[in-house]
Amino acid sequence: MRKHFLFISIFLFQSISFFAQIPTGYYDSAIGKKQAELKTALHLIVMKATPPSYGSGVGSTWAAFAKTDIRPEDGTVWDMYSSYHVAFNGTSAASGCNIEHSLANSWWGGTKNQTYNDLFNLNPSNSSANSSKGSWPIAVVDGNTTYTNGVIKVGKSSSRPGGTIDAWEPADEYKGDFARSYMYMVTSYEDLSAKWTGNSVNQLDNNTYPVFEQWTVDLFLKWCAQDPVSQKEIDRNNEIYKIQGNRNPYIDYPLMAEYVWGKLMAVPFTPNGNVSIPYLISPSAGTTVDFGKVVYQQTDTASVFIKASNLKSDLSLTISGVDAADFSLQTSSVAKTDAEAGYKLVINYKAQSVGTKTAQLSISGDSITTTSVSLKAVSSDEFMALPASNITNNGFTANWTISANATDYTLNVFSLQSSGSTQAKTLLEEDFIGGIPTGWTSVPYTDNTLASNIRLASGSSGGKISTPALNLSTSGSVLTVRAKQYNSDNGALLTATLDNQPLTIWTTAIANQDFSVNIPQATASSIISLSAATSSRVYVDYVKVQTQGSVQTPVSAKGYPKLVGNVLNYVVNGLTADSTYYYNIQPEGNSVAISNQIQVYTGIKSGIDENQNNTIRWSVLSIGLLLRNIPVDSRLYIVNSTGKVIQRTNIHSSEVILPLTTKGIYLLQIVTGQTRRSFKVVY
């Protein structure tokens, strides 16, 4: 189950400005101002510009683009609207490219004044993308898509409350760029706000502050947090300053957006970031906590990190919205000291009815700007076996969900034993519907915006995904990959490696193809990686690893399968210690199919193992558990008393602290390669 938490660290963002070449005293007249007054002070600073002439020729837009929008790796046009790499054409337009106004010029009635020529609002663009984008507002395209090239999308959006609008959406790697460009434009030209017309009605109001409709403010602040200022933006800002004599303050000071529209609106602007009034650092506006799928009549928990600064009193927490009754908090307030130190707020969800449920968590108090966090969960009535609980050396409690109209349940507990013959055995199979799977790793650039695909690489960075450790110590293993090239990256190469050694290189095409390669005998903890190079982008749709393994035959434990009654759990006893068992459930009295299969390992160690030979040691702290002697590159799971996995993490150090909020008995599982070790911990 994937739970998503989006938050920002304002101190990190502030530090980026140190790399910009800001002239001494350039922003002095904005110091000490806030909100509308700050925005107007910035307007008076950055409006003083002399943009180049629009079009081609010496001293023109295209002459400027050769300095502001050039890809450093190959010298081609850096087009944020498509994946094409097109050569510059002197001071004339590059082949197949237009000059695109990111914030449509028609919103000012098509007036060809300084706004028409301003480089901060102009970018080279593929002509087809330019035409398709049109003059629509910028938003999240989550409805019918009328145009997509893998970089921008055009279509219907539900971002604006009250109905759908036509909109365009940039790629994730450029969302912050465009948000900061729009913020610059409504700041530099706030004196023209009365002229805003046309499709701007869905994004802007005819005022100088706040200008953006609230949904746009929330979206842009979220995009600025998710896509911080890049070196590309810093370099472009510096080059534009050389050409037309002004700068984008939202690039120079990435916190400026928060000062003008966000959580620092009540804080007077200061370049060094010294803030003395109360404000909330995390979570940011637009944060979503997604519980994923929760079984009907079951409960689940998620958490959000709260951190504030300069508080004089406690914070208040409330839940509202249509489905507010389905969500609850363990506390209605956070103490000042806890909030300033950083507090993990646990949110409960109970699936009381089937369907998608939403609510809002509001964080307020002490004059801070109230921040709203979206809560989302999907309650499912799908019948399934649930993880075992109360695991001991010789038994466990089997659990399952309710099945409508069932009169009884048949429980089968069994082990898997070799039959002596061999067959293809699937070690790994992934379709990426839920993004990067648990246990996989990805570096440095991957993208999952196209459902059920993982995109490797971008126009400025390579990308790689790696599997968890696999037992490839036998011969006869096969890797199968389904992949295709990214739009115009013709013949993009996909490289497969085994334990960092070359395995094969495939050439992709415009449509998905299945590629296979035999895997040489390796180790019991081998890792397969798939990678693509900069500007040779690849979509990976499916990965499967099969090996030759012995045929495993289910052998039921003594007394099973058995009817256990119209109940939702059953205590299983009399099993062998240090063994792996499985169970499934068959409802009786209806037509529901047999459940999924649950694995249980009965090798549980209790207490602290004092053996010093690389054994796991733990100590109880006030905030959780301190673990020592953890094998590096292990995966760690914490299971609560109901059998629910409440934490999953990859371990990269031999010592780690695991925060726990509730006292109780937990099952600690540490997976290293193909070895799983389990411990019962009392906290």
Buried (B, 14 or more C-beta within 10 A) or exposed (E): BEBEBBBBBBEEBBEBBEEBEBEEEBBEEBEEBBBBBBBBBBBBBBBEBEBBEBBBEEEBBBBBBBBBBBBEEEEBBBBBBBBBBBEBBEBEBBEBBBBBBBBBBBBBEEEEEBBBBBBBBBBBBBBBBBEBBEBBBBBBBBBEEEBBBBBBBBBBBBBBEEEBBBBBBBBBBBBBBBBBBBBBBBBBBBEBBEBBBBBBBBBBBEEBBBBBBEBBBBBBBBBBBBBBBBEBBBBBBBBBBEBBEBBBBBBBBBBBBBBBBBBBBBBBBBBEBEBEBBBBBBBBBBBBBBBBEBBBBBBBBBBBBBBBBBBEEBBBBBBEBEBBEBBBBEEEBBBBEBBBEEBBBBBBBBBEEEEEBBBBBBBBBBEBBEBBBBBBBBBBBEBBBBBBBBBBBBBBBBBBBBBEEBEEBBBBBBBBEEEEEBEEBEBBEBEBEBBBBBBBBBEEBBBBEBEEBBBBBBBBBBBBBBBBBBBBBBEBBBBBBBBBBBBBBEEBBBBBBBEEEEBBEBEBEEEBBEBEBEBEEBBEBBBBBBBBBBBBBBBBBBBBBBBEBBEEEEEEBEEBBBEBEBEBBBEBEEBEEEBEBBBBBBBEEEEBEEBEBBEBBBBBBEEBBEEEEEBBBBEBEEEBBBBEBBBEBBBBBBBBEBBBBBBEEEBEEEEBEBEBBEEEBBBBBBBBBEEBBBBBBEB
